[in-house]
Amino acid sequence: MTMTRDDAQVLFHVVGTADTNLLPRLLEHFCLRDVVPERVSAERQGDEMRVTIAVRREACPEWEMVARKLGQIFVVRNVLASVADDAAELQAAG
């Protein structure tokens, strides 16, 4: 199956402090835009959490701005957002 631009996904890879506020604060930015993620996964590694959030690109056309907003959350250390159908990437430091 070939992925088209309409069904391409944006993947947000987040590294943050293992804190009870991390997941709700990340998901809040999608709720505010009425975007339901296709997939959310989180794994704790010591004092860090690694979170991946996948959304359909057409559901979140302002994904670059969302990545920057995620990087501004006080418990976030690093954000990498990429579009699954091309080489577009955005690095946002937390």
Secondary structure, DSSP 4 states (H G I P E B T S, - for coil): -PPPGGG-EEEEEEEEES-TTHHHHHHHHHHTTT---SEEEEEEETTEEEEEEEEEGGG-TTHHHHHHHHHTSTTEEEEEEEETTSS-EEEEE-
